[in-house]
């Protein structure tokens, strides 16, 4: 353990003494091979990150496609709301629906009374 601490302390002291002249670099204060970037946008890799995807697949987000999927989503929500309204927490209603289901299946299987 003493050996590990000694190696760490030696390397830390050496790096500390060598890097006395180092200055802190803030965001957008970077350089490319000692040259400033031509535009501030090029200083961050995420600037306009999805541009190639937008160029290739931009037609999928046109207003018509967006309206289509909005309509599908609204329809799914309406159907889910109707199904949710069936389950209201009243056990007597559930029992009546189960009984009606059994009677209807019995009638369909036996072809009538």
N, C-alpha and C positions, 0 to 999 in steps of 0.2 A: 504494500500500500504506500509506503514511504517512497518507493521508486516511482510509482505512478504520479504521486503528488509532486515529486521533484522534477520529473520530465515536464509536467503541465506548467509548473511555475517557471521553469527555464524558457519554454516556448512562449509563454505569456509575456514574460519580461522582455524577451527579444523582440516580439511583435509590437509591444507597447513602445519601446525605444525607437524602433524603425518608423513607426507610423505617427510620430509627433507632428509632422507637417500635414497630415491628412486633413482635408476639410469635409464637413458634412455636406452631402448632396441632397437637396430637397427635390420634391417632385417637379418635373419639367425643367430641371437644371442639369440635364444630362447632355453628353456630347457623343457624337459618332466619330471615332478615330480623330479626336481633337478638333472636330468641326461641329458647329451648331446645326441642328436640324433645320431644314428649309422652312418647314411649317410646324406649328405647335402640335398639330394633330398627329404627326408622325412620331411623337415621343412616347406614345402608349400603344401597345399591341392591340388593344381592344377597340381602338377608334375605328368605327365603320366596319366592325368585325363581320357582320352578316351581309355585306354588300354583294358578294358573289352568289349567295343563296337567293337574295332578293332579285338579282338579275336573272338567275336560272329559273326560279320558281315563283316569281312575282305575279304571274298570271293567276295563280291559285288564290291570291288574296284580293283579287279585283272585287269591286262592289257586288257584282252578281254572285260570285262564289260565296262571299261573306254573307250576303242576304240569304242564300240558299241554306247555309249551315245554321244561320240564326233561326230560320223557319223550322228546320229539323229539330233544333234544340228546344224551341218553344213548343213544338208538338210533343216531344218526349216529356217535357215538364207538365203539359196538360194531361197526358195519359197517366203519368205518375200521380198527379193530383187526384184524378178520378179513382185510381186504385187505392190511394191513401184514404179517400173518403169512405171506402167500403169498410175499412178496419177502424171502427170508431170506439172500440173498447167495451161495447155492450155485448155481454155473453149471450143474452137471449136472441139478439139479432144474429150472432154467429150460428147458434143452434138452429134457428129457423132457416138460415141459408144452407146449412149442411143437410137438414131434413129435406128441403126442396131439391137439393142436388141428388140425394139418394132416390127420391121419388121419380125425378126426371130420368135418371139412369135406369131405374127399374122399368119405367114405361118404354124407354127406347130399346132395351134389351128384349123384353117380352112382347114387343109389338102392340102394346095396348093393355087394357085390363083384361 
